[in-house]
Amino acid sequence: TISGATGAMRGVLPFYRTYGSNIGDYLLLFHSNGNAYVVTNSNFTPTLLGSYGTDSGMVRGGVFNNMAFFGNGLAANTMQKFDGATMGNLGGTPPDAKFFSVFAKRIFATGTEAAPSTVYYTDVDTSETWNTGTNFINVDIGDGTVCTGFSPNNNFLEVFKEYTLHGVNFQYDNSFNVSVPLVQPIMNGSSGCI
């Protein structure tokens, strides 16, 4: 029970911090009051972290480079990060996305109202360098449907649209540097995710 909070929960995100200070298990809770809370193994009472922004449905996120990140896709809300101690804005002007995944040493994001068939991604090994003017892939743009989610699968990232399934892949150079992600042809033209 979150003291003094009424209304619905908007999401739950488990986070295990593996190195540095504040190592341990965290469970982030997002409430319809616009606030984020945390529960730990040693404190089962939800502790207020701060505001994630205006309530607008589900809050989603992931874990990358020993840090949790999350957002709800609302343009008025900046994506947030949590390092086991404090919450703050995720840097690098991330997109106003609804769905996230970690793949190929990058964060992938989609579900923006302005570009519903576009998948954005960070630079390699960073969560706060988005370059949304160059780091994006249009997935079957113009087919009349939007991107609705991700699922990492071996060496490619499955990108779901409403009625189709696509893949994003990458290559290595001779020094094992990861290439720019490349979109694959439709992997399944008869199923998707609404």
C-alpha positions in Angstrom: 0.0 0.0 0.0 1.3 3.4 -0.9 0.4 5.8 1.9 -1.9 8.6 0.9 -2.1 7.4 -2.8 -5.5 6.6 -4.4 -6.1 5.4 -7.9 -4.4 2.9 -10.2 -0.8 1.7 -10.5 0.8 2.5 -13.9 3.6 0.0 -13.9 6.3 -2.0 -12.1 10.0 -2.2 -13.0 12.4 -4.6 -11.3 16.0 -3.3 -11.2 19.1 -5.0 -9.9 22.1 -2.7 -9.6 25.2 -4.9 -10.1 28.2 -2.7 -9.3 29.2 0.6 -7.8 27.4 2.1 -4.8 23.9 1.0 -3.9 24.3 -2.5 -5.2 21.1 -4.5 -4.7 17.5 -5.2 -5.7 15.0 -2.5 -6.3 11.4 -2.6 -7.4 10.2 0.7 -8.9 6.4 1.4 -8.7 4.6 4.0 -10.8 1.3 5.4 -9.6 -1.4 7.3 -11.4 -0.6 10.3 -9.1 2.4 10.9 -11.3 5.0 9.7 -8.7 7.6 6.9 -8.7 8.2 4.9 -5.6 10.8 2.2 -4.7 10.7 -0.9 -2.6 13.9 -2.8 -1.5 14.7 -6.1 0.2 15.3 -4.2 3.4 12.4 -1.7 3.1 9.1 -3.1 1.9 7.3 0.2 2.5 7.2 2.2 -0.8 9.5 5.2 -0.6 8.7 8.2 -2.7 11.4 8.9 -5.4 9.8 11.8 -7.1 7.5 12.7 -9.9 7.9 11.0 -13.3 5.5 13.6 -14.8 1.9 13.8 -15.7 -0.1 10.6 -15.6 -0.8 9.2 -19.1 -1.3 5.5 -18.9 1.4 2.8 -18.5 5.0 3.6 -17.5 7.5 1.3 -19.1 11.3 1.0 -19.2 14.3 -1.2 -18.8 17.7 -1.6 -17.3 20.9 -0.6 -19.1 24.5 0.1 -18.0 23.6 -0.4 -14.3 20.8 2.0 -14.4 17.0 1.8 -14.7 15.2 4.1 -17.3 11.5 4.7 -17.8 8.8 6.9 -19.4 5.2 6.9 -20.4 5.3 8.5 -23.9 3.8 11.8 -23.0 5.5 14.7 -24.7 5.3 16.8 -21.5 7.3 14.2 -19.5 11.0 13.7 -19.9 12.2 10.1 -19.6 13.7 9.4 -16.2 16.6 7.3 -14.8 17.3 5.8 -11.4 20.7 4.7 -10.2 19.8 3.1 -6.9 19.9 6.4 -5.0 18.3 9.2 -7.0 15.9 9.8 -9.9 16.6 12.4 -12.6 16.0 13.2 -16.2 17.5 10.9 -18.8 19.8 13.0 -20.9 20.3 13.3 -24.6 16.8 14.4 -25.5 15.2 10.9 -25.8 12.0 10.5 -27.9 8.6 10.6 -26.3 8.3 6.8 -26.6 6.0 4.2 -25.1 7.9 1.0 -25.7 11.5 0.2 -24.9 14.1 -2.6 -25.3 17.8 -3.1 -24.8 19.6 -4.8 -27.7 23.0 -4.6 -29.4 24.5 -2.4 -26.6 21.8 0.2 -27.2 18.4 1.3 -25.9 15.7 1.1 -28.6 12.4 3.1 -28.3 9.2 3.4 -30.3 5.6 4.4 -30.0 5.8 8.2 -30.5 2.7 10.0 -31.7 4.8 12.1 -34.2 6.5 9.1 -35.8 4.5 5.9 -35.0 6.5 3.7 -37.5 9.9 4.9 -36.3 12.3 3.0 -34.0 14.9 5.3 -32.3 18.1 4.0 -30.7 21.0 5.4 -28.7 24.7 5.3 -29.6 26.6 2.2 -28.5 27.2 1.7 -24.8 25.3 4.9 -23.7 21.8 5.6 -22.5 22.1 9.4 -22.9 23.2 9.9 -26.5 20.1 9.6 -28.7 20.8 11.7 -31.8 17.1 11.3 -32.9 17.9 13.1 -36.1 20.2 10.3 -37.3 19.7 7.3 -35.0 16.4 5.9 -36.2 14.9 3.3 -38.5 11.6 3.6 -40.3 9.9 0.3 -40.1 7.6 -0.3 -43.1 6.6 3.4 -43.0 3.3 4.1 -44.8 1.7 0.7 -44.3 -1.0 2.4 -42.1 0.1 0.7 -38.9 2.2 1.7 -35.9 5.1 0.0 -34.0 3.7 -1.6 -30.8 6.6 -3.3 -29.1 9.9 -5.2 -29.1 11.3 -8.7 -28.3 15.0 -9.4 -28.4 15.6 -12.8 -30.1 19.1 -14.1 -30.4 21.0 -11.8 -32.8 18.1 -9.7 -33.9 15.4 -7.5 -32.3 11.9 -8.4 -33.3 9.9 -5.2 -34.0 6.1 -5.6 -33.7 3.7 -3.6 -35.7 -0.1 -4.1 -35.5 -0.3 -6.8 -38.1 3.3 -7.6 -39.1 6.6 -8.7 -37.5 9.9 -7.1 -38.6 13.5 -7.6 -37.5 16.4 -5.3 -36.7 19.9 -6.7 -37.0 23.5 -5.6 -36.8 26.9 -6.6 -38.0 30.4 -6.6 -36.5 33.5 -5.1 -38.2 37.0 -6.7 -38.0 37.5 -5.1 -34.6 34.1 -6.4 -33.3 32.6 -2.9 -33.3 28.8 -3.1 -33.7 27.4 -1.6 -36.9 24.4 0.7 -37.2 21.2 -1.4 -36.8 19.7 -2.5 -40.0 16.0 -3.3 -40.6 15.2 -6.7 -42.1 12.3 -7.5 -44.4 9.0 -8.6 -43.0 9.6 -11.7 -41.0 5.9 -12.5 -40.6 3.2 -10.8 -42.6 0.2 -12.4 -40.9 0.7 -11.7 -37.2 1.7 -8.7 -35.1 0.8 -7.1 -31.8 -2.0 -4.7 -31.1 
